[in-house]
Amino acid sequence: MNELGNILKSGWQKSAADLPTPPPTQNLIDEAKRLNRESFRFQRSTLLILSSTFLMMCYFLLFYFGFRDGLSHVGVGIMLGFFLLRILLEGYSISRSRKKEITQSALENLESEKKYLQLRLRIHGFFTYLTLGGYTLGFILLLPEFSKYIPSFWMGAMVCSYFIPGIILTLLIRKNVLKEIKELRRLVELREMILK
């Protein structure tokens, strides 16, 4: 009987030693903070790129080209308006990111992270596609005036130079967006693990 007890005891100890130990809570918290910083840096650089692009667009569309047709003015307004909307949404997202309170309970913090993830998904999904659609519509409305001053061959080259690099840039940007969303989802998972 004593030998059976020793066998059971050693089997129990061996199986307990084989179980993976959960990561310490402090490691989870540190990882969550790192992911928050990464997300904030990505958003800040996105806002900087969008803002500088918007300023260059304002210069070229409002001053350099000097459009005369009413349809072109509508196109410029649509392009700049949708681009400005995207900038404002990115700024709003950054302000929401900064409002996360350290003093929140773990459960409140988890809910904040989930809401923030949903906000980022909406911005990168619906609002980004809306911006691209509005920007493309504005560009198309500029083409009749451009066609008055540019030969057909160069018009075709200009249209191709809008869509081909646009598709490539969209794919590159999408890669970074997916990385950010993956990190935000991981952040939510870490918060859930801390609560367990």
Backbone hydrogen bonds, N-H to C=O, Kabsch-Sander energy under -0.5 kcal/mol:
donor,donor_aa,acceptor,acceptor_aa,energy
5,G,1,M,-2.2
6,N,2,N,-2.0
7,I,3,E,-2.3
8,L,4,L,-2.6
9,K,5,G,-2.5
10,S,6,N,-2.8
11,G,7,I,-2.3
12,W,8,L,-2.4
13,Q,9,K,-2.5
14,K,10,S,-2.4
15,S,11,G,-2.4
16,A,12,W,-2.2
17,A,13,Q,-2.0
18,D,14,K,-1.4
19,L,15,S,-0.7
19,L,16,A,-0.5
28,L,24,P,-1.7
29,I,25,T,-2.6
30,D,26,Q,-2.7
31,E,27,N,-2.4
32,A,28,L,-2.4
33,K,29,I,-2.4
34,R,30,D,-2.2
35,L,31,E,-2.3
36,N,32,A,-2.1
37,R,33,K,-2.3
38,E,34,R,-2.4
39,S,35,L,-2.4
40,F,36,N,-2.4
41,R,37,R,-2.6
42,F,38,E,-2.3
43,Q,39,S,-2.4
44,R,40,F,-2.6
45,S,41,R,-2.5
46,T,42,F,-2.3
47,L,43,Q,-2.7
48,L,44,R,-2.2
49,I,45,S,-2.5
50,L,46,T,-2.9
51,S,47,L,-2.5
52,S,48,L,-2.4
53,T,49,I,-2.3
54,F,50,L,-2.5
55,L,51,S,-2.2
56,M,52,S,-2.1
57,M,53,T,-2.7
58,C,54,F,-2.7
59,Y,55,L,-2.2
60,F,56,M,-2.6
61,L,57,M,-3.3
62,L,58,C,-2.2
63,F,58,C,-0.6
63,F,59,Y,-1.9
64,Y,59,Y,-2.4
65,F,60,F,-2.6
67,F,61,L,-0.6
73,H,69,D,-1.8
74,V,70,G,-2.1
75,G,71,L,-2.3
76,V,72,S,-2.9
77,G,73,H,-2.5
78,I,74,V,-2.6
79,M,75,G,-2.6
80,L,76,V,-2.8
81,G,77,G,-2.6
82,F,78,I,-2.5
83,F,79,M,-1.9
84,L,80,L,-2.6
85,L,81,G,-2.2
86,R,82,F,-1.9
87,I,83,F,-1.9
88,L,84,L,-2.7
89,L,85,L,-2.3
90,E,86,R,-2.0
91,G,87,I,-2.5
92,Y,88,L,-2.6
93,S,89,L,-2.4
94,I,90,E,-2.1
95,S,91,G,-2.3
96,R,92,Y,-2.3
97,S,93,S,-2.1
98,R,94,I,-1.9
99,K,95,S,-0.9
100,K,97,S,-1.0
104,Q,101,E,-0.8
109,N,105,S,-2.7
110,L,106,A,-2.2
111,E,107,L,-2.1
112,S,108,E,-2.4
113,E,109,N,-2.4
114,K,110,L,-2.3
115,K,111,E,-2.4
116,Y,112,S,-2.6
117,L,113,E,-2.5
118,Q,114,K,-2.1
119,L,115,K,-2.2
120,R,116,Y,-2.5
121,L,117,L,-2.4
122,R,118,Q,-2.2
123,I,119,L,-2.6
124,H,120,R,-2.9
125,G,121,L,-1.4
127,F,122,R,-2.1
128,T,123,I,-1.0
129,Y,125,G,-2.4
130,L,126,F,-2.5
131,T,127,F,-2.2
132,L,128,T,-2.7
133,G,129,Y,-2.6
134,G,130,L,-2.8
135,Y,131,T,-2.8
136,T,132,L,-2.4
137,L,133,G,-2.5
138,G,134,G,-2.5
139,F,135,Y,-2.2
140,I,136,T,-2.5
141,L,137,L,-2.0
142,L,138,G,-0.9
142,L,139,F,-0.9
143,L,139,F,-0.9
143,L,140,I,-0.7
145,E,142,L,-0.5
146,F,142,L,-2.1
147,S,143,L,-2.7
148,K,144,P,-0.6
148,K,145,E,-1.0
149,Y,145,E,-0.6
149,Y,146,F,-1.3
150,I,146,F,-1.8
155,M,151,P,-2.0
156,G,152,S,-2.5
157,A,153,F,-2.1
158,M,154,W,-2.3
159,V,155,M,-2.5
160,C,156,G,-2.5
161,S,157,A,-2.5
162,Y,158,M,-1.0
162,Y,159,V,-0.5
163,F,159,V,-2.1
164,I,160,C,-2.7
166,G,162,Y,-0.9
167,I,163,F,-2.4
168,I,164,I,-2.1
169,L,165,P,-3.3
170,T,166,G,-2.3
171,L,167,I,-2.1
172,L,168,I,-2.2
173,I,169,L,-2.9
174,R,170,T,-2.5
175,K,171,L,-1.6
176,N,172,L,-1.4
177,V,173,I,-2.4
178,L,174,R,-2.7
179,K,175,K,-1.6
180,E,176,N,-2.2
181,I,177,V,-2.8
182,K,178,L,-2.4
183,E,179,K,-2.2
184,L,180,E,-2.5
185,R,181,I,-2.5
186,R,182,K,-2.2
187,L,183,E,-2.1
188,V,184,L,-2.0
189,E,185,R,-2.3
190,L,186,R,-2.6
191,R,187,L,-2.3
192,E,188,V,-2.3
193,M,189,E,-2.4
194,I,190,L,-2.2
195,L,191,R,-1.4
196,K,192,E,-0.9
